[in-house]
């Protein structure tokens, strides 16, 4: 298990979309929370601890990009949710609490889905722009002919 492995895979593409990176981080957090629950049920303490530590690290990375003092409610609420999850993750370890890990995975899911949907739209926009490379070429040729 590597922390952030999916994120690294996502960022190796030739055209990196910031939305893809954030979506991949949310995917990885969700995976780590699900794995923490599985390892808790299997009493695999070391693996559970690694999953929890990785989730904390990834959430901390996300939080570093959010201004908690921002005026917009989305930033404040997202930061508060991520802060709450980080605060509860040590309990997964201390109590070997698979149910709590699953609840935290459910809390992260709407954000994960939102970032995946946003990334899908960003990818579609890039695909449409790439499909019409000559769109501005006609304008440039017209401007050159006018000179």
C-alpha positions in Angstrom: 0.0 0.0 0.0 1.3 3.4 -0.9 -0.1 6.6 0.3 -1.1 8.8 -2.7 -0.4 6.1 -5.3 -3.5 6.8 -7.3 -2.8 10.5 -7.1 0.7 10.0 -8.6 -0.9 7.9 -11.4 -3.3 10.7 -12.2 -0.6 13.3 -12.3 1.5 11.4 -14.8 -0.8 12.1 -17.7 0.4 14.5 -20.4 -2.2 17.1 -19.7 -2.8 17.5 -15.9 -6.1 18.9 -14.8 -6.1 20.3 -11.3 -9.6 18.9 -10.9 -8.3 15.4 -11.8 -5.6 15.6 -9.1 -8.1 16.7 -6.4 -10.6 14.0 -7.5 -7.8 11.4 -7.3 -7.0 12.6 -3.8 -10.6 12.2 -2.7 -10.6 8.7 -4.4 -7.5 7.7 -2.4 -9.0 9.1 0.9 -12.1 7.0 0.4 -10.1 3.9 -0.4 -8.0 4.4 2.7 -11.1 4.7 4.9 -12.6 1.6 3.4 -9.4 -0.3 3.9 -9.1 1.0 7.5 -12.6 -0.5 8.1 -11.6 -3.8 6.4 -8.4 -4.0 8.4 -10.2 -3.2 11.7 -12.6 -6.1 11.1 -9.7 -8.4 10.3 -7.7 -7.2 13.3 -4.8 -6.3 11.1 -3.5 -3.5 13.4 -0.5 -2.4 11.4 -2.4 -2.2 8.1 -5.3 -0.3 9.8 -2.8 2.2 11.2 -1.2 2.7 7.8 -4.6 3.3 6.2 -5.6 5.8 8.9 -2.2 7.6 8.7 -2.5 7.8 4.9 -6.0 9.2 5.1 -4.9 11.9 7.6 -1.9 12.8 5.4 -4.1 13.1 2.3 -6.8 15.1 4.1 -4.1 17.4 5.5 -2.8 18.0 2.0 -6.3 18.9 0.8 -6.9 21.2 3.7 -3.6 23.0 3.0 -5.3 24.3 -0.2 -8.4 25.5 1.4 -8.6 28.9 3.1 -10.6 28.3 6.3 -11.0 32.1 6.6 -12.5 32.4 3.1 -15.7 34.3 2.6 -17.4 31.6 0.6 -19.4 29.0 2.5 -18.1 26.1 0.4 -14.5 26.6 1.6 -15.5 27.0 5.2 -17.8 24.0 5.2 -15.4 21.8 3.4 -12.6 22.7 5.8 -14.9 22.1 8.8 -15.8 18.6 7.4 -12.3 17.6 6.7 -11.2 18.9 10.1 -13.9 16.8 11.7 -12.8 13.7 9.8 -9.2 14.2 10.8 -10.3 14.6 14.4 -12.2 11.3 14.4 -9.6 9.2 12.5 -7.5 8.5 15.6 -10.6 6.9 17.2 -10.6 4.4 14.4 -7.2 3.2 15.6 -7.7 3.6 19.3 -11.0 1.7 19.3 -10.4 -0.6 16.3 -13.7 0.9 15.1 -14.6 -0.3 11.6 -18.0 1.3 11.8 -16.6 4.7 12.4 -14.2 4.3 9.4 -17.2 3.4 7.2 -19.1 6.4 8.5 -16.1 8.7 7.7 -16.0 7.1 4.2 -19.6 8.0 3.7 -19.0 11.6 4.8 -16.3 12.0 2.2 -18.3 10.4 -0.6 -20.4 13.5 -1.6 -17.2 15.6 -2.0 -15.5 12.8 -3.9 -18.5 12.6 -6.3 -18.6 16.3 -6.7 -14.9 16.5 -7.7 -15.3 13.6 -10.1 -18.3 15.3 -11.8 -16.3 18.6 -12.0 -13.3 16.7 -13.5 -15.6 15.0 -16.0 -16.8 18.4 -17.1 -13.3 19.8 -17.3 -12.1 16.8 -19.4 -15.1 17.2 -21.7 -14.3 20.9 -22.2 -10.7 20.1 -23.0 -11.8 17.4 -25.4 -14.2 19.8 -27.2 -11.5 22.4 -27.5 -9.0 19.8 -28.9 -11.6 18.6 -31.4 -11.9 22.1 -32.8 -8.3 23.2 -33.2 -8.9 25.3 -36.3 -11.7 27.3 -34.9 -9.5 30.3 -34.2 -7.3 29.7 -37.2 -10.0 31.2 -39.5 -10.2 34.3 -37.4 -6.4 34.7 -37.4 -6.3 34.3 -41.2 -9.0 36.9 -41.6 -7.2 39.4 -39.4 -3.9 38.8 -41.4 -5.7 39.4 -44.7 -7.1 42.6 -43.3 -3.6 44.0 -42.7 
